Amino acid sequence: MSRHRDIISAKFNKEEGKTVPIDPPTIHSLADGAIPELFQEELNRAVENIGDPNTDAKTVRKVVLTVEIKPDERREIASVSTSVVSKLAPTRRISSVMHFGRIAGGKFVASDRSFRQMTFDDALESGKVAEIGGGNS
């Protein structure tokens, strides 16, 4: 066992005048055990992102665990900051068009279809539908 490990895992008890074993910090004990849970959440997000058909399958996903330890001047205590973040594939870009125009009264509006183009429902109602292909049904 290394000297460093011995220092971490032992503590001098002044009252009893002897060294007593203590548990060294672990990923499971830091932040009251929240780190594995946070890591699992981000790992789950990465797996879900891989399964999303709207993302590029070949993009590398990352889950990064960062533990920052900032000791005080006397090296008796340290603040510990932990973060778990994932870098996921963005959704694929989907292109479409938007039409703009003015309606009666001058109000400017937008639509995802042309104002000049009839819908199929409008065409059916108007009777302006022609059969195409002449096939027998």
KEROVO-521356 format. One line per 10 residues: their letters; for each residue x, y, z of C-alpha. Coordinates in Angstrom, 3 decimals. Example, Ala and Ser with C-alpha at 12.3 -4.5 7.8 and 13.67 -1.06 7.14 Angstrom:
2
as = 12.300:-4.500:7.800 | 13.670:-1.060:7.140
REM end
This chain:
137
msrhrdiisa = 0.000:0.000:0.000 | 1.351:3.418:-0.884 | 2.207:6.018:1.742 | -0.390:8.354:0.248 | -3.126:5.737:0.695 | -2.027:5.215:4.331 | -2.327:8.941:5.018 | -5.815:9.118:3.536 | -7.126:6.048:5.313 | -5.839:6.806:8.830
kfnkeegktv = -6.596:9.583:11.279 | -4.940:10.393:14.574 | -7.434:10.438:17.431 | -6.073:12.955:19.958 | -8.391:11.833:22.770 | -7.266:8.217:22.663 | -3.704:8.961:21.534 | -3.775:6.510:18.664 | -4.374:6.267:14.957 | -7.792:4.954:13.980
pidpptihsl = -8.868:3.844:10.509 | -11.249:6.052:8.588 | -12.895:5.477:5.245 | -11.239:7.396:2.401 | -13.519:9.437:0.153 | -14.917:7.585:-2.840 | -17.088:8.497:-5.765 | -19.963:6.908:-3.825 | -19.387:8.888:-0.618 | -18.731:12.364:-2.062
adgaipelfq = -21.767:14.688:-2.233 | -23.782:12.199:-0.170 | -23.679:9.656:-2.990 | -25.171:11.955:-5.630 | -22.323:11.601:-8.141 | -23.140:8.083:-9.425 | -26.790:9.096:-9.721 | -25.935:12.236:-11.717 | -23.542:10.263:-13.897 | -26.233:7.663:-14.605
eelnraveni = -28.721:10.388:-15.589 | -26.282:11.860:-18.106 | -25.320:8.406:-19.395 | -29.037:7.674:-19.924 | -29.380:10.949:-21.863 | -26.461:9.937:-24.092 | -27.989:6.513:-24.759 | -31.386:8.075:-25.559 | -29.657:10.525:-27.892 | -27.974:7.642:-29.737
gdpntdaktv = -31.388:6.031:-30.227 | -32.976:9.248:-31.548 | -33.419:8.902:-35.329 | -33.284:12.709:-35.633 | -29.571:12.733:-34.707 | -26.483:11.662:-36.619 | -25.618:8.110:-35.575 | -21.873:8.634:-36.085 | -21.532:11.638:-33.766 | -19.486:10.839:-30.657
rkvvltveik = -21.365:11.421:-27.420 | -19.486:12.287:-24.215 | -20.268:12.085:-20.525 | -17.770:14.090:-18.486 | -17.390:13.845:-14.717 | -15.410:16.704:-13.171 | -14.329:16.779:-9.537 | -12.610:19.961:-8.349 | -10.903:19.930:-4.947 | -9.851:23.268:-3.478
pderreiasv = -7.912:22.912:-0.198 | -7.572:25.706:2.348 | -4.214:27.301:3.130 | -3.524:24.940:6.063 | -4.558:21.844:4.059 | -7.014:20.808:6.730 | -10.205:21.123:4.739 | -11.158:21.402:1.096 | -14.248:22.392:-0.794 | -15.264:19.823:-3.379
stsvvsklap = -17.257:20.763:-6.457 | -18.592:18.106:-8.795 | -20.329:18.309:-12.141 | -21.496:15.746:-14.639 | -22.329:16.949:-18.132 | -23.041:15.255:-21.410 | -22.278:16.390:-24.915 | -24.903:14.991:-27.228 | -25.482:14.991:-30.965 | -27.713:17.850:-32.071
trrissvmhf = -30.921:17.073:-33.890 | -30.629:17.061:-37.645 | -31.490:20.237:-39.470 | -34.888:20.046:-41.161 | -35.712:22.556:-43.867 | -39.130:23.861:-44.785 | -40.634:27.049:-46.121 | -42.809:29.737:-44.654 | -45.065:32.020:-46.671 | -45.895:35.594:-45.694
griaggkfva = -48.659:37.867:-46.808 | -51.302:40.349:-45.809 | -54.923:39.463:-45.242 | -57.999:41.685:-45.436 | -57.475:44.606:-43.094 | -53.742:44.658:-43.792 | -52.664:42.268:-41.013 | -49.310:40.612:-41.800 | -49.508:36.816:-41.369 | -47.382:33.725:-41.885
sdrsfrqmtf = -48.294:30.196:-42.974 | -46.474:26.979:-43.756 | -48.383:26.733:-47.054 | -48.875:29.188:-49.855 | -51.822:31.532:-49.487 | -52.326:31.185:-53.248 | -52.472:27.405:-53.228 | -55.693:25.554:-52.466 | -55.698:22.713:-49.977 | -57.048:19.344:-51.103
ddalesgkva = -60.109:19.894:-48.910 | -60.725:23.311:-50.526 | -60.330:21.761:-53.996 | -62.800:18.956:-53.228 | -65.361:21.409:-51.894 | -65.009:23.659:-54.942 | -65.480:20.782:-57.388 | -62.240:21.726:-59.158 | -60.758:18.217:-58.932 | -59.852:16.190:-61.997
eigggns = -59.203:12.469:-62.033 | -55.671:11.595:-63.102 | -54.499:8.400:-64.802 | -57.825:7.092:-65.987 | -57.226:3.736:-64.284 | -60.044:1.462:-63.242 | -60.645:1.033:-59.545
REM end
